[in-house]
Amino acid sequence: MDTRKRIAWNLRRLRTSANVTQEILAVDAHVDRTVISDLERGRHNASVDLLDRLAQALQFDISELFVVPAGTDDEPAPIKPGRKPKAR
């Protein structure tokens, strides 16, 4: 697993375990939600400053983003979006 995929895996794992939506994380880290989405899909190359802001927003050490997932770990499950359903 390359580093970008490892960061994507760990970011999603840490975010979902904290029960935080991409929108909430984006606001707390001062980025657009699409940046979070792109990071979690391995499509964005994050700066160290951005990784540090994400770690602070989720209250974990930045080194957690570089942990090698065990081969038996399941993919982190998605959580429901933070938006409220539209009234009908």
Jmol script that loads the backbone (N, CA, C; Angstrom):
load data "model"
ATOM      1  N   MET A   1       0.851  -1.172   0.000  1.00  0.00           N
ATOM      2  CA  MET A   1       0.000   0.000   0.000  1.00  0.00           C
ATOM      3  C   MET A   1       0.899   1.237   0.000  1.00  0.00           C
ATOM      4  N   ASP A   2       0.675   2.120  -0.967  1.00  0.00           N
ATOM      5  CA  ASP A   2       1.502   3.324  -1.020  1.00  0.00           C
ATOM      6  C   ASP A   2       1.059   4.325   0.060  1.00  0.00           C
ATOM      7  N   THR A   3       1.854   5.339   0.281  1.00  0.00           N
ATOM      8  CA  THR A   3       1.618   6.272   1.377  1.00  0.00           C
ATOM      9  C   THR A   3       0.310   7.031   1.210  1.00  0.00           C
ATOM     10  N   ARG A   4      -0.010   7.444  -0.001  1.00  0.00           N
ATOM     11  CA  ARG A   4      -1.251   8.189  -0.221  1.00  0.00           C
ATOM     12  C   ARG A   4      -2.468   7.329   0.145  1.00  0.00           C
ATOM     13  N   LYS A   5      -2.447   6.057  -0.240  1.00  0.00           N
ATOM     14  CA  LYS A   5      -3.554   5.153   0.096  1.00  0.00           C
ATOM     15  C   LYS A   5      -3.597   4.882   1.598  1.00  0.00           C
ATOM     16  N   ARG A   6      -2.426   4.797   2.215  1.00  0.00           N
ATOM     17  CA  ARG A   6      -2.360   4.575   3.660  1.00  0.00           C
ATOM     18  C   ARG A   6      -2.971   5.750   4.411  1.00  0.00           C
ATOM     19  N   ILE A   7      -2.648   6.968   3.982  1.00  0.00           N
ATOM     20  CA  ILE A   7      -3.224   8.161   4.609  1.00  0.00           C
ATOM     21  C   ILE A   7      -4.728   8.186   4.389  1.00  0.00           C
ATOM     22  N   ALA A   8      -5.177   7.852   3.184  1.00  0.00           N
ATOM     23  CA  ALA A   8      -6.609   7.827   2.884  1.00  0.00           C
ATOM     24  C   ALA A   8      -7.334   6.849   3.801  1.00  0.00           C
ATOM     25  N   TRP A   9      -6.787   5.650   3.920  1.00  0.00           N
ATOM     26  CA  TRP A   9      -7.382   4.601   4.764  1.00  0.00           C
ATOM     27  C   TRP A   9      -7.480   5.062   6.222  1.00  0.00           C
ATOM     28  N   ASN A  10      -6.375   5.566   6.735  1.00  0.00           N
ATOM     29  CA  ASN A  10      -6.330   5.963   8.139  1.00  0.00           C
ATOM     30  C   ASN A  10      -7.187   7.194   8.426  1.00  0.00           C
ATOM     31  N   LEU A  11      -7.228   8.144   7.510  1.00  0.00           N
ATOM     32  CA  LEU A  11      -8.062   9.318   7.719  1.00  0.00           C
ATOM     33  C   LEU A  11      -9.529   8.909   7.819  1.00  0.00           C
ATOM     34  N   ARG A  12      -9.966   8.067   6.909  1.00  0.00           N
ATOM     35  CA  ARG A  12     -11.363   7.627   6.954  1.00  0.00           C
ATOM     36  C   ARG A  12     -11.634   6.809   8.217  1.00  0.00           C
ATOM     37  N   ARG A  13     -10.698   5.936   8.583  1.00  0.00           N
ATOM     38  CA  ARG A  13     -10.861   5.119   9.790  1.00  0.00           C
ATOM     39  C   ARG A  13     -10.986   5.998  11.024  1.00  0.00           C
ATOM     40  N   LEU A  14     -10.102   6.962  11.160  1.00  0.00           N
ATOM     41  CA  LEU A  14     -10.114   7.835  12.337  1.00  0.00           C
ATOM     42  C   LEU A  14     -11.340   8.748  12.352  1.00  0.00           C
ATOM     43  N   ARG A  15     -11.715   9.247  11.184  1.00  0.00           N
ATOM     44  CA  ARG A  15     -12.883  10.135  11.098  1.00  0.00           C
ATOM     45  C   ARG A  15     -14.166   9.385  11.444  1.00  0.00           C
ATOM     46  N   THR A  16     -14.335   8.189  10.869  1.00  0.00           N
ATOM     47  CA  THR A  16     -15.567   7.444  11.130  1.00  0.00           C
ATOM     48  C   THR A  16     -15.609   6.906  12.561  1.00  0.00           C
ATOM     49  N   SER A  17     -14.458   6.536  13.112  1.00  0.00           N
ATOM     50  CA  SER A  17     -14.462   6.056  14.502  1.00  0.00           C
ATOM     51  C   SER A  17     -14.810   7.182  15.469  1.00  0.00           C
ATOM     52  N   ALA A  18     -14.521   8.423  15.077  1.00  0.00           N
ATOM     53  CA  ALA A  18     -14.899   9.577  15.890  1.00  0.00           C
ATOM     54  C   ALA A  18     -16.314  10.041  15.573  1.00  0.00           C
ATOM     55  N   ASN A  19     -16.966   9.364  14.612  1.00  0.00           N
ATOM     56  CA  ASN A  19     -18.326   9.687  14.185  1.00  0.00           C
ATOM     57  C   ASN A  19     -18.438  11.135  13.709  1.00  0.00           C
ATOM     58  N   VAL A  20     -17.463  11.539  12.888  1.00  0.00           N
ATOM     59  CA  VAL A  20     -17.400  12.893  12.349  1.00  0.00           C
ATOM     60  C   VAL A  20     -17.633  12.812  10.841  1.00  0.00           C
ATOM     61  N   THR A  21     -18.512  13.659  10.329  1.00  0.00           N
ATOM     62  CA  THR A  21     -18.759  13.680   8.889  1.00  0.00           C
ATOM     63  C   THR A  21     -17.640  14.434   8.176  1.00  0.00           C
ATOM     64  N   GLN A  22     -17.570  14.240   6.869  1.00  0.00           N
ATOM     65  CA  GLN A  22     -16.586  14.973   6.078  1.00  0.00           C
ATOM     66  C   GLN A  22     -16.827  16.473   6.181  1.00  0.00           C
ATOM     67  N   GLU A  23     -18.073  16.879   6.210  1.00  0.00           N
ATOM     68  CA  GLU A  23     -18.400  18.304   6.306  1.00  0.00           C
ATOM     69  C   GLU A  23     -17.900  18.913   7.610  1.00  0.00           C
ATOM     70  N   ILE A  24     -18.136  18.218   8.706  1.00  0.00           N
ATOM     71  CA  ILE A  24     -17.699  18.736  10.002  1.00  0.00           C
ATOM     72  C   ILE A  24     -16.176  18.804  10.069  1.00  0.00           C
ATOM     73  N   LEU A  25     -15.518  17.765   9.589  1.00  0.00           N
ATOM     74  CA  LEU A  25     -14.056  17.765   9.579  1.00  0.00           C
ATOM     75  C   LEU A  25     -13.517  18.893   8.719  1.00  0.00           C
ATOM     76  N   ALA A  26     -14.141  19.103   7.569  1.00  0.00           N
ATOM     77  CA  ALA A  26     -13.697  20.173   6.669  1.00  0.00           C
ATOM     78  C   ALA A  26     -13.787  21.536   7.350  1.00  0.00           C
ATOM     79  N   VAL A  27     -14.880  21.786   8.035  1.00  0.00           N
ATOM     80  CA  VAL A  27     -15.047  23.061   8.743  1.00  0.00           C
ATOM     81  C   VAL A  27     -13.981  23.202   9.826  1.00  0.00           C
ATOM     82  N   ASP A  28     -13.785  22.141  10.602  1.00  0.00           N
ATOM     83  CA  ASP A  28     -12.813  22.194  11.700  1.00  0.00           C
ATOM     84  C   ASP A  28     -11.376  22.344  11.202  1.00  0.00           C
ATOM     85  N   ALA A  29     -11.081  21.794  10.017  1.00  0.00           N
ATOM     86  CA  ALA A  29      -9.715  21.862   9.473  1.00  0.00           C
ATOM     87  C   ALA A  29      -9.539  23.031   8.500  1.00  0.00           C
ATOM     88  N   HIS A  30     -10.593  23.793   8.292  1.00  0.00           N
ATOM     89  CA  HIS A  30     -10.550  24.982   7.419  1.00  0.00           C
ATOM     90  C   HIS A  30     -10.221  24.635   5.966  1.00  0.00           C
ATOM     91  N   VAL A  31     -10.902  23.607   5.451  1.00  0.00           N
ATOM     92  CA  VAL A  31     -10.771  23.234   4.044  1.00  0.00           C
ATOM     93  C   VAL A  31     -12.166  22.955   3.477  1.00  0.00           C
ATOM     94  N   ASP A  32     -12.237  22.836   2.178  1.00  0.00           N
ATOM     95  CA  ASP A  32     -13.496  22.467   1.534  1.00  0.00           C
ATOM     96  C   ASP A  32     -13.754  20.974   1.739  1.00  0.00           C
ATOM     97  N   ARG A  33     -15.018  20.591   1.803  1.00  0.00           N
ATOM     98  CA  ARG A  33     -15.370  19.191   1.995  1.00  0.00           C
ATOM     99  C   ARG A  33     -14.816  18.309   0.889  1.00  0.00           C
ATOM    100  N   THR A  34     -14.713  18.835  -0.321  1.00  0.00           N
ATOM    101  CA  THR A  34     -14.192  18.029  -1.426  1.00  0.00           C
ATOM    102  C   THR A  34     -12.736  17.639  -1.206  1.00  0.00           C
ATOM    103  N   VAL A  35     -12.001  18.446  -0.453  1.00  0.00           N
ATOM    104  CA  VAL A  35     -10.610  18.102  -0.136  1.00  0.00           C
ATOM    105  C   VAL A  35     -10.588  16.846   0.739  1.00  0.00           C
ATOM    106  N   ILE A  36     -11.485  16.782   1.719  1.00  0.00           N
ATOM    107  CA  ILE A  36     -11.565  15.601   2.584  1.00  0.00           C
ATOM    108  C   ILE A  36     -11.929  14.380   1.748  1.00  0.00           C
ATOM    109  N   SER A  37     -12.917  14.540   0.889  1.00  0.00           N
ATOM    110  CA  SER A  37     -13.348  13.439   0.024  1.00  0.00           C
ATOM    111  C   SER A  37     -12.203  12.961  -0.863  1.00  0.00           C
ATOM    112  N   ASP A  38     -11.505  13.897  -1.477  1.00  0.00           N
ATOM    113  CA  ASP A  38     -10.378  13.538  -2.348  1.00  0.00           C
ATOM    114  C   ASP A  38      -9.255  12.863  -1.566  1.00  0.00           C
ATOM    115  N   LEU A  39      -8.992  13.323  -0.347  1.00  0.00           N
ATOM    116  CA  LEU A  39      -7.966  12.686   0.485  1.00  0.00           C
ATOM    117  C   LEU A  39      -8.347  11.252   0.801  1.00  0.00           C
ATOM    118  N   GLU A  40      -9.608  11.031   1.159  1.00  0.00           N
ATOM    119  CA  GLU A  40     -10.051   9.697   1.534  1.00  0.00           C
ATOM    120  C   GLU A  40     -10.115   8.741   0.336  1.00  0.00           C
ATOM    121  N   ARG A  41     -10.137   9.278  -0.858  1.00  0.00           N
ATOM    122  CA  ARG A  41     -10.107   8.436  -2.055  1.00  0.00           C
ATOM    123  C   ARG A  41      -8.699   8.355  -2.650  1.00  0.00           C
ATOM    124  N   GLY A  42      -7.737   8.979  -1.993  1.00  0.00           N
ATOM    125  CA  GLY A  42      -6.354   8.935  -2.453  1.00  0.00           C
ATOM    126  C   GLY A  42      -6.106   9.777  -3.685  1.00  0.00           C
ATOM    127  N   ARG A  43      -6.929  10.780  -3.910  1.00  0.00           N
ATOM    128  CA  ARG A  43      -6.815  11.619  -5.108  1.00  0.00           C
ATOM    129  C   ARG A  43      -6.187  12.978  -4.844  1.00  0.00           C
ATOM    130  N   HIS A  44      -5.842  13.251  -3.590  1.00  0.00           N
ATOM    131  CA  HIS A  44      -5.271  14.554  -3.243  1.00  0.00           C
ATOM    132  C   HIS A  44      -3.973  14.330  -2.493  1.00  0.00           C
ATOM    133  N   ASN A  45      -2.969  15.086  -2.845  1.00  0.00           N
ATOM    134  CA  ASN A  45      -1.678  15.005  -2.175  1.00  0.00           C
ATOM    135  C   ASN A  45      -1.620  16.105  -1.122  1.00  0.00           C
ATOM    136  N   ALA A  46      -1.813  15.752   0.128  1.00  0.00           N
ATOM    137  CA  ALA A  46      -1.922  16.727   1.211  1.00  0.00           C
ATOM    138  C   ALA A  46      -0.566  17.228   1.672  1.00  0.00           C
ATOM    139  N   SER A  47      -0.545  18.490   2.080  1.00  0.00           N
ATOM    140  CA  SER A  47       0.656  19.055   2.679  1.00  0.00           C
ATOM    141  C   SER A  47       0.749  18.603   4.134  1.00  0.00           C
ATOM    142  N   VAL A  48       1.918  18.753   4.706  1.00  0.00           N
ATOM    143  CA  VAL A  48       2.103  18.420   6.116  1.00  0.00           C
ATOM    144  C   VAL A  48       1.230  19.332   6.972  1.00  0.00           C
ATOM    145  N   ASP A  49       1.090  20.585   6.586  1.00  0.00           N
ATOM    146  CA  ASP A  49       0.247  21.512   7.336  1.00  0.00           C
ATOM    147  C   ASP A  49      -1.203  21.046   7.356  1.00  0.00           C
ATOM    148  N   LEU A  50      -1.707  20.570   6.215  1.00  0.00           N
ATOM    149  CA  LEU A  50      -3.087  20.079   6.158  1.00  0.00           C
ATOM    150  C   LEU A  50      -3.241  18.825   7.002  1.00  0.00           C
ATOM    151  N   LEU A  51      -2.294  17.911   6.913  1.00  0.00           N
ATOM    152  CA  LEU A  51      -2.364  16.694   7.728  1.00  0.00           C
ATOM    153  C   LEU A  51      -2.361  17.040   9.217  1.00  0.00           C
ATOM    154  N   ASP A  52      -1.588  18.033   9.587  1.00  0.00           N
ATOM    155  CA  ASP A  52      -1.537  18.468  10.982  1.00  0.00           C
ATOM    156  C   ASP A  52      -2.873  19.063  11.414  1.00  0.00           C
ATOM    157  N   ARG A  53      -3.497  19.880  10.562  1.00  0.00           N
ATOM    158  CA  ARG A  53      -4.812  20.447  10.896  1.00  0.00           C
ATOM    159  C   ARG A  53      -5.866  19.357  11.030  1.00  0.00           C
ATOM    160  N   LEU A  54      -5.812  18.347  10.161  1.00  0.00           N
ATOM    161  CA  LEU A  54      -6.763  17.238  10.247  1.00  0.00           C
ATOM    162  C   LEU A  54      -6.577  16.470  11.553  1.00  0.00           C
ATOM    163  N   ALA A  55      -5.319  16.217  11.906  1.00  0.00           N
ATOM    164  CA  ALA A  55      -5.027  15.501  13.156  1.00  0.00           C
ATOM    165  C   ALA A  55      -5.523  16.296  14.358  1.00  0.00           C
ATOM    166  N   GLN A  56      -5.311  17.587  14.349  1.00  0.00           N
ATOM    167  CA  GLN A  56      -5.778  18.421  15.453  1.00  0.00           C
ATOM    168  C   GLN A  56      -7.300  18.444  15.519  1.00  0.00           C
ATOM    169  N   ALA A  57      -7.951  18.538  14.369  1.00  0.00           N
ATOM    170  CA  ALA A  57      -9.419  18.581  14.339  1.00  0.00           C
ATOM    171  C   ALA A  57     -10.026  17.290  14.872  1.00  0.00           C
ATOM    172  N   LEU A  58      -9.383  16.157  14.607  1.00  0.00           N
ATOM    173  CA  LEU A  58      -9.887  14.860  15.065  1.00  0.00           C
ATOM    174  C   LEU A  58      -9.264  14.430  16.397  1.00  0.00           C
ATOM    175  N   GLN A  59      -8.368  15.255  16.925  1.00  0.00           N
ATOM    176  CA  GLN A  59      -7.719  15.044  18.220  1.00  0.00           C
ATOM    177  C   GLN A  59      -6.933  13.728  18.288  1.00  0.00           C
ATOM    178  N   PHE A  60      -6.028  13.547  17.331  1.00  0.00           N
ATOM    179  CA  PHE A  60      -5.102  12.425  17.372  1.00  0.00           C
ATOM    180  C   PHE A  60      -3.756  12.916  16.882  1.00  0.00           C
ATOM    181  N   ASP A  61      -2.720  12.116  17.116  1.00  0.00           N
ATOM    182  CA  ASP A  61      -1.383  12.476  16.683  1.00  0.00           C
ATOM    183  C   ASP A  61      -1.248  12.224  15.185  1.00  0.00           C
ATOM    184  N   ILE A  62      -0.561  13.097  14.499  1.00  0.00           N
ATOM    185  CA  ILE A  62      -0.402  13.002  13.048  1.00  0.00           C
ATOM    186  C   ILE A  62       0.200  11.658  12.620  1.00  0.00           C
ATOM    187  N   SER A  63       0.968  11.035  13.496  1.00  0.00           N
ATOM    188  CA  SER A  63       1.589   9.755  13.154  1.00  0.00           C
ATOM    189  C   SER A  63       0.550   8.666  12.892  1.00  0.00           C
ATOM    190  N   GLU A  64      -0.649   8.818  13.430  1.00  0.00           N
ATOM    191  CA  GLU A  64      -1.718   7.842  13.198  1.00  0.00           C
ATOM    192  C   GLU A  64      -2.092   7.738  11.719  1.00  0.00           C
ATOM    193  N   LEU A  65      -1.827   8.777  10.956  1.00  0.00           N
ATOM    194  CA  LEU A  65      -2.147   8.747   9.524  1.00  0.00           C
ATOM    195  C   LEU A  65      -1.203   7.840   8.741  1.00  0.00           C
ATOM    196  N   PHE A  66      -0.085   7.475   9.345  1.00  0.00           N
ATOM    197  CA  PHE A  66       0.918   6.683   8.643  1.00  0.00           C
ATOM    198  C   PHE A  66       0.987   5.230   9.112  1.00  0.00           C
ATOM    199  N   VAL A  67       0.066   4.829   9.980  1.00  0.00           N
ATOM    200  CA  VAL A  67       0.027   3.462  10.490  1.00  0.00           C
ATOM    201  C   VAL A  67      -0.324   2.506   9.350  1.00  0.00           C
ATOM    202  N   VAL A  68       0.410   1.399   9.260  1.00  0.00           N
ATOM    203  CA  VAL A  68       0.127   0.391   8.236  1.00  0.00           C
ATOM    204  C   VAL A  68      -1.055  -0.456   8.709  1.00  0.00           C
ATOM    205  N   PRO A  69      -2.165  -0.464   7.931  1.00  0.00           N
ATOM    206  CA  PRO A  69      -3.317  -1.274   8.349  1.00  0.00           C
ATOM    207  C   PRO A  69      -2.983  -2.761   8.314  1.00  0.00           C
ATOM    208  N   ALA A  70      -3.521  -3.488   9.268  1.00  0.00           N
ATOM    209  CA  ALA A  70      -3.338  -4.941   9.279  1.00  0.00           C
ATOM    210  C   ALA A  70      -4.076  -5.533   8.079  1.00  0.00           C
ATOM    211  N   GLY A  71      -3.568  -6.603   7.555  1.00  0.00           N
ATOM    212  CA  GLY A  71      -4.180  -7.235   6.394  1.00  0.00           C
ATOM    213  C   GLY A  71      -5.594  -7.716   6.644  1.00  0.00           C
ATOM    214  N   THR A  72      -5.951  -7.857   7.916  1.00  0.00           N
ATOM    215  CA  THR A  72      -7.288  -8.344   8.265  1.00  0.00           C
ATOM    216  C   THR A  72      -8.276  -7.217   8.528  1.00  0.00           C
ATOM    217  N   ASP A  73      -7.803  -5.964   8.514  1.00  0.00           N
ATOM    218  CA  ASP A  73      -8.689  -4.833   8.788  1.00  0.00           C
ATOM    219  C   ASP A  73      -9.683  -4.649   7.652  1.00  0.00           C
ATOM    220  N   ASP A  74     -10.954  -4.484   8.030  1.00  0.00           N
ATOM    221  CA  ASP A  74     -11.981  -4.187   7.044  1.00  0.00           C
ATOM    222  C   ASP A  74     -11.915  -2.719   6.682  1.00  0.00           C
ATOM    223  N   GLU A  75     -12.410  -2.408   5.483  1.00  0.00           N
ATOM    224  CA  GLU A  75     -12.465  -1.015   5.068  1.00  0.00           C
ATOM    225  C   GLU A  75     -13.390  -0.254   6.012  1.00  0.00           C
ATOM    226  N   PRO A  76     -12.994   0.948   6.430  1.00  0.00           N
ATOM    227  CA  PRO A  76     -13.852   1.714   7.342  1.00  0.00           C
ATOM    228  C   PRO A  76     -15.220   1.970   6.708  1.00  0.00           C
ATOM    229  N   ALA A  77     -16.264   1.750   7.483  1.00  0.00           N
ATOM    230  CA  ALA A  77     -17.628   1.932   6.983  1.00  0.00           C
ATOM    231  C   ALA A  77     -17.969   3.415   6.913  1.00  0.00           C
ATOM    232  N   PRO A  78     -18.748   3.807   5.903  1.00  0.00           N
ATOM    233  CA  PRO A  78     -19.155   5.214   5.825  1.00  0.00           C
ATOM    234  C   PRO A  78     -20.185   5.544   6.904  1.00  0.00           C
ATOM    235  N   ILE A  79     -20.258   6.831   7.237  1.00  0.00           N
ATOM    236  CA  ILE A  79     -21.303   7.272   8.154  1.00  0.00           C
ATOM    237  C   ILE A  79     -22.249   8.173   7.377  1.00  0.00           C
ATOM    238  N   LYS A  80     -23.437   8.362   7.919  1.00  0.00           N
ATOM    239  CA  LYS A  80     -24.425   9.172   7.226  1.00  0.00           C
ATOM    240  C   LYS A  80     -23.942  10.607   7.124  1.00  0.00           C
ATOM    241  N   PRO A  81     -24.274  11.284   6.014  1.00  0.00           N
ATOM    242  CA  PRO A  81     -23.866  12.681   5.852  1.00  0.00           C
ATOM    243  C   PRO A  81     -24.445  13.565   6.949  1.00  0.00           C
ATOM    244  N   GLY A  82     -23.825  14.696   7.168  1.00  0.00           N
ATOM    245  CA  GLY A  82     -24.240  15.600   8.230  1.00  0.00           C
ATOM    246  C   GLY A  82     -25.418  16.486   7.884  1.00  0.00           C
ATOM    247  N   ARG A  83     -25.836  16.507   6.650  1.00  0.00           N
ATOM    248  CA  ARG A  83     -26.942  17.372   6.266  1.00  0.00           C
ATOM    249  C   ARG A  83     -28.276  16.769   6.702  1.00  0.00           C
ATOM    250  N   LYS A  84     -29.196  17.652   7.032  1.00  0.00           N
ATOM    251  CA  LYS A  84     -30.533  17.204   7.389  1.00  0.00           C
ATOM    252  C   LYS A  84     -31.332  16.948   6.113  1.00  0.00           C
ATOM    253  N   PRO A  85     -32.227  15.959   6.131  1.00  0.00           N
ATOM    254  CA  PRO A  85     -33.027  15.712   4.932  1.00  0.00           C
ATOM    255  C   PRO A  85     -33.923  16.895   4.619  1.00  0.00           C
ATOM    256  N   LYS A  86     -34.165  17.122   3.337  1.00  0.00           N
ATOM    257  CA  LYS A  86     -35.022  18.228   2.913  1.00  0.00           C
ATOM    258  C   LYS A  86     -36.467  17.928   3.285  1.00  0.00           C
ATOM    259  N   ALA A  87     -37.186  18.982   3.673  1.00  0.00           N
ATOM    260  CA  ALA A  87     -38.607  18.827   3.975  1.00  0.00           C
ATOM    261  C   ALA A  87     -39.375  18.611   2.683  1.00  0.00           C
ATOM    262  N   ARG A  88     -40.356  17.739   2.750  1.00  0.00           N
ATOM    263  CA  ARG A  88     -41.146  17.444   1.536  1.00  0.00           C
ATOM    264  C   ARG A  88     -42.445  18.168   1.514  1.00  0.00           C
TER     265      ARG A  88
END
end "model"
wireframe off; spacefill off
backbone 0.3
color backbone group
